[in-house]
Amino acid sequence: MRTYETVTIVKPQLSDAEVADFVTKAKELVSKNGGEVTSEEKLGRRKFTHDINHVRDGFYLYLKFKAQPQFIKVWDEAMKLNEKVLRSMVMLATEVKAKPTPVGK
């Protein structure tokens, strides 16, 4: 299994309960397909630099999960078919290792 990160933007008209329901369903989609959600974060409502389908802002959600590579197609298809989603992007997560600081500087 690989570790992935996704940022999904949902429509701003959704209530807090609808956003929470969307997050629950997204996590269920990952777990039903053999994956595991390791972290989630609601980044809140933000303005866009340009309109997306005549919408000027959206609610950003971040999920980090472990899944098989073939699951990404399932995720992308589910997000395309969901009318609440404006945009969704999945990236392969990489571990960033900090460089050691030189001694004496």
C-alpha positions in Angstrom: 0.0 0.0 0.0 1.1 3.5 -0.7 0.3 6.7 1.1 -1.7 9.4 -0.7 -2.9 12.9 0.1 -6.0 14.4 -1.4 -7.4 17.9 -1.4 -11.1 18.1 -2.3 -13.1 21.3 -2.7 -16.8 21.1 -2.1 -19.5 23.6 -2.9 -19.8 26.5 -0.4 -23.6 26.2 -0.2 -23.2 23.0 1.9 -24.0 23.2 5.6 -21.6 22.0 8.2 -23.7 18.8 8.6 -23.5 18.1 4.9 -19.7 18.7 4.9 -19.4 16.3 7.8 -21.5 13.7 6.0 -19.3 14.1 2.9 -16.2 13.5 4.9 -17.7 10.4 6.5 -18.7 9.0 3.1 -15.2 9.7 1.7 -13.5 7.9 4.6 -15.9 5.0 4.1 -15.0 4.8 0.4 -11.4 4.5 1.3 -12.0 1.8 4.0 -14.4 -0.2 1.8 -11.7 -0.5 -0.8 -9.1 -1.9 1.6 -7.5 1.5 2.5 -6.9 3.3 5.8 -7.4 7.0 6.5 -4.5 8.2 8.6 -5.5 11.9 9.0 -8.1 14.4 8.0 -8.4 18.1 8.2 -11.1 20.6 7.3 -9.2 23.6 6.0 -12.3 25.7 5.8 -13.9 28.1 3.3 -11.5 29.9 1.0 -11.8 32.2 -2.0 -10.6 31.1 -5.4 -8.2 33.1 -7.5 -10.6 32.5 -10.4 -14.2 31.2 -10.7 -14.9 27.5 -11.0 -18.2 27.0 -12.8 -19.3 30.5 -11.7 -18.5 29.8 -8.1 -16.1 32.1 -6.2 -15.2 30.1 -3.1 -15.3 26.6 -1.7 -14.8 24.4 1.4 -11.4 22.7 1.4 -10.9 19.2 2.8 -7.6 17.3 3.2 -7.3 13.6 3.7 -4.2 11.4 4.0 -4.7 7.7 3.4 -3.0 4.4 2.6 -4.4 2.5 -0.4 -3.5 0.4 -3.3 -2.6 2.3 -6.5 -5.7 1.0 -8.4 -7.9 2.7 -5.8 -7.0 6.2 -7.2 -9.1 5.5 -10.3 -12.1 4.6 -8.0 -11.6 7.8 -6.0 -11.3 10.0 -9.1 -14.5 8.5 -10.6 -16.4 8.9 -7.4 -15.4 12.5 -7.0 -16.3 13.3 -10.7 -19.8 11.8 -10.2 -20.5 13.6 -6.9 -22.4 16.8 -7.5 -21.1 18.4 -4.2 -17.5 18.3 -5.4 -16.0 21.2 -7.4 -12.4 19.8 -7.6 -10.4 17.0 -6.2 -6.8 16.1 -6.6 -4.8 13.1 -5.3 -1.1 13.1 -4.8 1.4 10.5 -3.8 2.7 11.5 -0.3 6.4 11.7 0.2 8.3 11.8 3.4 10.4 14.9 3.7 13.5 14.3 5.8 15.0 17.4 7.4 18.6 18.0 6.6 20.8 18.0 9.7 22.1 21.4 10.7 25.9 21.8 10.5 27.7 21.9 13.8 29.1 25.4 14.7 26.8 27.4 12.5 
